[in-house]
Amino acid sequence: MSAPRLAALADLAIATGLTPREGEVLLALAGGATPSQIARELAISRRTVHKHLEHVYRKLGVTHQGAATARLSGVP
């Protein structure tokens, strides 16, 4: 993972209160992984991935994946 992307995630996590796991899920999602792939990669259930995403969306004030990944890219 690139340094600017890690820095963006760190800034976003601090500003929004994302947990480390929520950050991991968001990064994987932004990288193009599906919830099933994220679940396998992190050794958690798909339902847990979806719960993490619900929390991420709420904390970021967005309603869908595109808006969440845009926030990660620095788009307000």
Backbone as XML, in Angstrom:
<?xml version="1.0"?>
<chain id="A" units="angstrom">
  <residue number="1" name="MET">
    <atom name="N" x="0.846" y="-1.178" z="0.000"/>
    <atom name="CA" x="0.000" y="0.000" z="0.000"/>
    <atom name="C" x="0.888" y="1.237" z="0.000"/>
  </residue>
  <residue number="2" name="SER">
    <atom name="N" x="0.456" y="2.223" z="-0.747"/>
    <atom name="CA" x="1.280" y="3.425" z="-0.891"/>
    <atom name="C" x="1.224" y="4.278" z="0.373"/>
  </residue>
  <residue number="3" name="ALA">
    <atom name="N" x="2.279" y="5.031" z="0.574"/>
    <atom name="CA" x="2.346" y="5.911" z="1.744"/>
    <atom name="C" x="1.244" y="6.965" z="1.735"/>
  </residue>
  <residue number="4" name="PRO">
    <atom name="N" x="0.936" y="7.589" z="0.577"/>
    <atom name="CA" x="-0.152" y="8.575" z="0.598"/>
    <atom name="C" x="-1.498" y="7.954" z="0.976"/>
  </residue>
  <residue number="5" name="ARG">
    <atom name="N" x="-1.729" y="6.732" z="0.538"/>
    <atom name="CA" x="-2.996" y="6.067" z="0.860"/>
    <atom name="C" x="-3.073" y="5.752" z="2.355"/>
  </residue>
  <residue number="6" name="LEU">
    <atom name="N" x="-1.964" y="5.299" z="2.923"/>
    <atom name="CA" x="-1.933" y="5.041" z="4.365"/>
    <atom name="C" x="-2.127" y="6.330" z="5.147"/>
  </residue>
  <residue number="7" name="ALA">
    <atom name="N" x="-1.504" y="7.396" z="4.685"/>
    <atom name="CA" x="-1.655" y="8.691" z="5.359"/>
    <atom name="C" x="-3.096" y="9.163" z="5.279"/>
  </residue>
  <residue number="8" name="ALA">
    <atom name="N" x="-3.733" y="8.970" z="4.115"/>
    <atom name="CA" x="-5.134" y="9.374" z="3.957"/>
    <atom name="C" x="-6.021" y="8.582" z="4.901"/>
  </residue>
  <residue number="9" name="LEU">
    <atom name="N" x="-5.761" y="7.286" z="5.019"/>
    <atom name="CA" x="-6.560" y="6.464" z="5.927"/>
    <atom name="C" x="-6.343" y="6.892" z="7.369"/>
  </residue>
  <residue number="10" name="ALA">
    <atom name="N" x="-5.103" y="7.156" z="7.740"/>
    <atom name="CA" x="-4.817" y="7.576" z="9.114"/>
    <atom name="C" x="-5.533" y="8.875" z="9.441"/>
  </residue>
  <residue number="11" name="ASP">
    <atom name="N" x="-5.471" y="9.841" z="8.530"/>
    <atom name="CA" x="-6.163" y="11.117" z="8.744"/>
    <atom name="C" x="-7.665" y="10.921" z="8.853"/>
  </residue>
  <residue number="12" name="LEU">
    <atom name="N" x="-8.213" y="10.095" z="7.959"/>
    <atom name="CA" x="-9.644" y="9.840" z="7.964"/>
    <atom name="C" x="-10.061" y="9.122" z="9.246"/>
  </residue>
  <residue number="13" name="ALA">
    <atom name="N" x="-9.254" y="8.161" z="9.672"/>
    <atom name="CA" x="-9.572" y="7.414" z="10.893"/>
    <atom name="C" x="-9.593" y="8.334" z="12.108"/>
  </residue>
  <residue number="14" name="ILE">
    <atom name="N" x="-8.619" y="9.213" z="12.195"/>
    <atom name="CA" x="-8.565" y="10.148" z="13.319"/>
    <atom name="C" x="-9.769" y="11.081" z="13.293"/>
  </residue>
  <residue number="15" name="ALA">
    <atom name="N" x="-10.083" y="11.590" z="12.122"/>
    <atom name="CA" x="-11.175" y="12.565" z="11.995"/>
    <atom name="C" x="-12.547" y="11.950" z="12.234"/>
  </residue>
  <residue number="16" name="THR">
    <atom name="N" x="-12.707" y="10.675" z="11.920"/>
    <atom name="CA" x="-14.041" y="10.059" z="11.987"/>
    <atom name="C" x="-14.193" y="9.022" z="13.076"/>
  </residue>
  <residue number="17" name="GLY">
    <atom name="N" x="-13.110" y="8.612" z="13.682"/>
    <atom name="CA" x="-13.207" y="7.606" z="14.732"/>
    <atom name="C" x="-13.306" y="6.180" z="14.226"/>
  </residue>
  <residue number="18" name="LEU">
    <atom name="N" x="-12.794" y="5.911" z="13.005"/>
    <atom name="CA" x="-12.796" y="4.539" z="12.509"/>
    <atom name="C" x="-11.888" y="3.669" z="13.380"/>
  </residue>
  <residue number="19" name="THR">
    <atom name="N" x="-12.318" y="2.444" z="13.620"/>
    <atom name="CA" x="-11.460" y="1.492" z="14.315"/>
    <atom name="C" x="-10.427" y="0.968" z="13.330"/>
  </residue>
  <residue number="20" name="PRO">
    <atom name="N" x="-9.354" y="0.357" z="13.831"/>
    <atom name="CA" x="-8.375" y="-0.229" z="12.908"/>
    <atom name="C" x="-9.001" y="-1.241" z="11.950"/>
  </residue>
  <residue number="21" name="ARG">
    <atom name="N" x="-9.905" y="-2.072" z="12.442"/>
    <atom name="CA" x="-10.540" y="-3.087" z="11.581"/>
    <atom name="C" x="-11.435" y="-2.427" z="10.537"/>
  </residue>
  <residue number="22" name="GLU">
    <atom name="N" x="-12.161" y="-1.388" z="10.932"/>
    <atom name="CA" x="-12.987" y="-0.674" z="9.962"/>
    <atom name="C" x="-12.103" y="-0.067" z="8.874"/>
  </residue>
  <residue number="23" name="GLY">
    <atom name="N" x="-10.945" y="0.431" z="9.262"/>
    <atom name="CA" x="-9.999" y="0.970" z="8.292"/>
    <atom name="C" x="-9.504" y="-0.093" z="7.332"/>
  </residue>
  <residue number="24" name="GLU">
    <atom name="N" x="-9.210" y="-1.280" z="7.859"/>
    <atom name="CA" x="-8.768" y="-2.380" z="7.005"/>
    <atom name="C" x="-9.843" y="-2.752" z="5.988"/>
  </residue>
  <residue number="25" name="VAL">
    <atom name="N" x="-11.083" y="-2.838" z="6.464"/>
    <atom name="CA" x="-12.194" y="-3.192" z="5.582"/>
    <atom name="C" x="-12.364" y="-2.114" z="4.514"/>
  </residue>
  <residue number="26" name="LEU">
    <atom name="N" x="-12.307" y="-0.855" z="4.905"/>
    <atom name="CA" x="-12.459" y="0.235" z="3.951"/>
    <atom name="C" x="-11.338" y="0.214" z="2.912"/>
  </residue>
  <residue number="27" name="LEU">
    <atom name="N" x="-10.115" y="-0.002" z="3.337"/>
    <atom name="CA" x="-8.995" y="-0.052" z="2.393"/>
    <atom name="C" x="-9.151" y="-1.201" z="1.411"/>
  </residue>
  <residue number="28" name="ALA">
    <atom name="N" x="-9.556" y="-2.352" z="1.919"/>
    <atom name="CA" x="-9.751" y="-3.502" z="1.029"/>
    <atom name="C" x="-10.859" y="-3.210" z="0.023"/>
  </residue>
  <residue number="29" name="LEU">
    <atom name="N" x="-11.923" y="-2.597" z="0.487"/>
    <atom name="CA" x="-13.032" y="-2.239" z="-0.390"/>
    <atom name="C" x="-12.573" y="-1.241" z="-1.443"/>
  </residue>
  <residue number="30" name="ALA">
    <atom name="N" x="-11.821" y="-0.245" z="-1.032"/>
    <atom name="CA" x="-11.310" y="0.764" z="-1.959"/>
    <atom name="C" x="-10.340" y="0.150" z="-2.963"/>
  </residue>
  <residue number="31" name="GLY">
    <atom name="N" x="-9.695" y="-0.937" z="-2.559"/>
    <atom name="CA" x="-8.777" y="-1.635" z="-3.450"/>
    <atom name="C" x="-9.467" y="-2.547" z="-4.441"/>
  </residue>
  <residue number="32" name="GLY">
    <atom name="N" x="-10.799" y="-2.605" z="-4.359"/>
    <atom name="CA" x="-11.554" y="-3.400" z="-5.318"/>
    <atom name="C" x="-11.995" y="-4.765" z="-4.826"/>
  </residue>
  <residue number="33" name="ALA">
    <atom name="N" x="-11.716" y="-5.088" z="-3.572"/>
    <atom name="CA" x="-12.116" y="-6.387" z="-3.040"/>
    <atom name="C" x="-13.620" y="-6.418" z="-2.777"/>
  </residue>
  <residue number="34" name="THR">
    <atom name="N" x="-14.209" y="-7.578" z="-2.976"/>
    <atom name="CA" x="-15.623" y="-7.765" z="-2.660"/>
    <atom name="C" x="-15.746" y="-8.106" z="-1.176"/>
  </residue>
  <residue number="35" name="PRO">
    <atom name="N" x="-16.955" y="-7.976" z="-0.615"/>
    <atom name="CA" x="-17.124" y="-8.380" z="0.783"/>
    <atom name="C" x="-16.705" y="-9.832" z="1.044"/>
  </residue>
  <residue number="36" name="SER">
    <atom name="N" x="-16.951" y="-10.713" z="0.103"/>
    <atom name="CA" x="-16.528" y="-12.111" z="0.282"/>
    <atom name="C" x="-15.012" y="-12.226" z="0.327"/>
  </residue>
  <residue number="37" name="GLN">
    <atom name="N" x="-14.337" y="-11.496" z="-0.549"/>
    <atom name="CA" x="-12.877" y="-11.513" z="-0.555"/>
    <atom name="C" x="-12.317" y="-10.909" z="0.727"/>
  </residue>
  <residue number="38" name="ILE">
    <atom name="N" x="-12.928" y="-9.828" z="1.187"/>
    <atom name="CA" x="-12.486" y="-9.194" z="2.428"/>
    <atom name="C" x="-12.656" y="-10.165" z="3.593"/>
  </residue>
  <residue number="39" name="ALA">
    <atom name="N" x="-13.783" y="-10.840" z="3.637"/>
    <atom name="CA" x="-14.047" y="-11.808" z="4.713"/>
    <atom name="C" x="-12.979" y="-12.888" z="4.737"/>
  </residue>
  <residue number="40" name="ARG">
    <atom name="N" x="-12.647" y="-13.432" z="3.568"/>
    <atom name="CA" x="-11.612" y="-14.472" z="3.506"/>
    <atom name="C" x="-10.256" y="-13.918" z="3.927"/>
  </residue>
  <residue number="41" name="GLU">
    <atom name="N" x="-9.913" y="-12.733" z="3.415"/>
    <atom name="CA" x="-8.611" y="-12.133" z="3.704"/>
    <atom name="C" x="-8.433" y="-11.848" z="5.194"/>
  </residue>
  <residue number="42" name="LEU">
    <atom name="N" x="-9.499" y="-11.383" z="5.851"/>
    <atom name="CA" x="-9.413" y="-11.014" z="7.262"/>
    <atom name="C" x="-9.877" y="-12.120" z="8.209"/>
  </residue>
  <residue number="43" name="ALA">
    <atom name="N" x="-10.280" y="-13.258" z="7.635"/>
    <atom name="CA" x="-10.745" y="-14.408" z="8.423"/>
    <atom name="C" x="-11.933" y="-14.035" z="9.320"/>
  </residue>
  <residue number="44" name="ILE">
    <atom name="N" x="-12.905" y="-13.339" z="8.717"/>
    <atom name="CA" x="-14.141" y="-12.982" z="9.404"/>
    <atom name="C" x="-15.296" y="-13.343" z="8.484"/>
  </residue>
  <residue number="45" name="SER">
    <atom name="N" x="-16.514" y="-13.300" z="9.001"/>
    <atom name="CA" x="-17.667" y="-13.641" z="8.176"/>
    <atom name="C" x="-18.057" y="-12.470" z="7.276"/>
  </residue>
  <residue number="46" name="ARG">
    <atom name="N" x="-18.787" y="-12.781" z="6.204"/>
    <atom name="CA" x="-19.294" y="-11.717" z="5.327"/>
    <atom name="C" x="-20.216" y="-10.794" z="6.101"/>
  </residue>
  <residue number="47" name="ARG">
    <atom name="N" x="-20.994" y="-11.351" z="7.022"/>
    <atom name="CA" x="-21.894" y="-10.533" z="7.835"/>
    <atom name="C" x="-21.099" y="-9.517" z="8.661"/>
  </residue>
  <residue number="48" name="THR">
    <atom name="N" x="-19.968" y="-9.941" z="9.196"/>
    <atom name="CA" x="-19.120" y="-9.032" z="9.968"/>
    <atom name="C" x="-18.559" y="-7.936" z="9.065"/>
  </residue>
  <residue number="49" name="VAL">
    <atom name="N" x="-18.171" y="-8.287" z="7.848"/>
    <atom name="CA" x="-17.698" y="-7.281" z="6.889"/>
    <atom name="C" x="-18.798" y="-6.251" z="6.661"/>
  </residue>
  <residue number="50" name="HIS">
    <atom name="N" x="-20.019" y="-6.730" z="6.434"/>
    <atom name="CA" x="-21.129" y="-5.807" z="6.191"/>
    <atom name="C" x="-21.396" y="-4.915" z="7.408"/>
  </residue>
  <residue number="51" name="LYS">
    <atom name="N" x="-21.272" y="-5.463" z="8.612"/>
    <atom name="CA" x="-21.459" y="-4.639" z="9.819"/>
    <atom name="C" x="-20.369" y="-3.568" z="9.910"/>
  </residue>
  <residue number="52" name="HIS">
    <atom name="N" x="-19.126" y="-3.954" z="9.627"/>
    <atom name="CA" x="-18.046" y="-2.971" z="9.632"/>
    <atom name="C" x="-18.345" y="-1.873" z="8.615"/>
  </residue>
  <residue number="53" name="LEU">
    <atom name="N" x="-18.818" y="-2.258" z="7.435"/>
    <atom name="CA" x="-19.126" y="-1.262" z="6.410"/>
    <atom name="C" x="-20.273" y="-0.356" z="6.842"/>
  </residue>
  <residue number="54" name="GLU">
    <atom name="N" x="-21.278" y="-0.907" z="7.504"/>
    <atom name="CA" x="-22.365" y="-0.065" z="8.033"/>
    <atom name="C" x="-21.796" y="1.004" z="8.959"/>
  </residue>
  <residue number="55" name="HIS">
    <atom name="N" x="-20.890" y="0.584" z="9.836"/>
    <atom name="CA" x="-20.286" y="1.521" z="10.791"/>
    <atom name="C" x="-19.426" y="2.559" z="10.070"/>
  </residue>
  <residue number="56" name="VAL">
    <atom name="N" x="-18.661" y="2.104" z="9.071"/>
    <atom name="CA" x="-17.821" y="3.023" z="8.297"/>
    <atom name="C" x="-18.692" y="4.067" z="7.615"/>
  </residue>
  <residue number="57" name="TYR">
    <atom name="N" x="-19.747" y="3.630" z="6.944"/>
    <atom name="CA" x="-20.622" y="4.554" z="6.227"/>
    <atom name="C" x="-21.238" y="5.572" z="7.189"/>
  </residue>
  <residue number="58" name="ARG">
    <atom name="N" x="-21.676" y="5.102" z="8.348"/>
    <atom name="CA" x="-22.283" y="6.003" z="9.333"/>
    <atom name="C" x="-21.260" y="7.027" z="9.817"/>
  </residue>
  <residue number="59" name="LYS">
    <atom name="N" x="-20.065" y="6.562" z="10.151"/>
    <atom name="CA" x="-19.037" y="7.464" z="10.667"/>
    <atom name="C" x="-18.575" y="8.473" z="9.615"/>
  </residue>
  <residue number="60" name="LEU">
    <atom name="N" x="-18.593" y="8.057" z="8.350"/>
    <atom name="CA" x="-18.179" y="8.960" z="7.280"/>
    <atom name="C" x="-19.318" y="9.836" z="6.786"/>
  </residue>
  <residue number="61" name="GLY">
    <atom name="N" x="-20.529" y="9.519" z="7.212"/>
    <atom name="CA" x="-21.680" y="10.297" z="6.784"/>
    <atom name="C" x="-22.046" y="10.060" z="5.329"/>
  </residue>
  <residue number="62" name="VAL">
    <atom name="N" x="-21.835" y="8.820" z="4.868"/>
    <atom name="CA" x="-22.161" y="8.458" z="3.487"/>
    <atom name="C" x="-23.126" y="7.272" z="3.484"/>
  </residue>
  <residue number="63" name="THR">
    <atom name="N" x="-23.637" y="6.955" z="2.302"/>
    <atom name="CA" x="-24.613" y="5.865" z="2.221"/>
    <atom name="C" x="-24.201" y="4.723" z="1.314"/>
  </residue>
  <residue number="64" name="HIS">
    <atom name="N" x="-23.055" y="4.848" z="0.643"/>
    <atom name="CA" x="-22.671" y="3.769" z="-0.270"/>
    <atom name="C" x="-21.159" y="3.718" z="-0.458"/>
  </residue>
  <residue number="65" name="GLN">
    <atom name="N" x="-20.735" y="2.628" z="-1.084"/>
    <atom name="CA" x="-19.319" y="2.343" z="-1.268"/>
    <atom name="C" x="-18.587" y="3.437" z="-2.033"/>
  </residue>
  <residue number="66" name="GLY">
    <atom name="N" x="-19.163" y="3.935" z="-3.094"/>
    <atom name="CA" x="-18.500" y="4.946" z="-3.899"/>
    <atom name="C" x="-18.167" y="6.192" z="-3.099"/>
  </residue>
  <residue number="67" name="ALA">
    <atom name="N" x="-19.111" y="6.624" z="-2.292"/>
    <atom name="CA" x="-18.883" y="7.820" z="-1.472"/>
    <atom name="C" x="-17.821" y="7.558" z="-0.407"/>
  </residue>
  <residue number="68" name="ALA">
    <atom name="N" x="-17.819" y="6.348" z="0.158"/>
    <atom name="CA" x="-16.826" y="6.018" z="1.183"/>
    <atom name="C" x="-15.424" y="5.992" z="0.600"/>
  </residue>
  <residue number="69" name="THR">
    <atom name="N" x="-15.274" y="5.367" z="-0.567"/>
    <atom name="CA" x="-13.948" y="5.309" z="-1.170"/>
    <atom name="C" x="-13.508" y="6.672" z="-1.680"/>
  </residue>
  <residue number="70" name="ALA">
    <atom name="N" x="-14.463" y="7.505" z="-2.078"/>
    <atom name="CA" x="-14.125" y="8.874" z="-2.477"/>
    <atom name="C" x="-13.562" y="9.643" z="-1.290"/>
  </residue>
  <residue number="71" name="ARG">
    <atom name="N" x="-14.147" y="9.455" z="-0.107"/>
    <atom name="CA" x="-13.640" y="10.106" z="1.110"/>
    <atom name="C" x="-12.214" y="9.652" z="1.390"/>
  </residue>
  <residue number="72" name="LEU">
    <atom name="N" x="-11.937" y="8.377" z="1.157"/>
    <atom name="CA" x="-10.597" y="7.849" z="1.370"/>
    <atom name="C" x="-9.615" y="8.506" z="0.414"/>
  </residue>
  <residue number="73" name="SER">
    <atom name="N" x="-10.082" y="8.855" z="-0.768"/>
    <atom name="CA" x="-9.236" y="9.497" z="-1.772"/>
    <atom name="C" x="-9.078" y="10.989" z="-1.534"/>
  </residue>
  <residue number="74" name="GLY">
    <atom name="N" x="-9.749" y="11.494" z="-0.501"/>
    <atom name="CA" x="-9.619" y="12.905" z="-0.159"/>
    <atom name="C" x="-10.705" y="13.787" z="-0.735"/>
  </residue>
  <residue number="75" name="VAL">
    <atom name="N" x="-11.710" y="13.181" z="-1.362"/>
    <atom name="CA" x="-12.823" y="13.965" z="-1.894"/>
    <atom name="C" x="-13.807" y="14.196" z="-0.766"/>
  </residue>
  <residue number="76" name="PRO">
    <atom name="N" x="-14.227" y="15.443" z="-0.520"/>
    <atom name="CA" x="-15.143" y="15.709" z="0.601"/>
    <atom name="C" x="-16.520" y="15.101" z="0.406"/>
  </residue>
</chain>
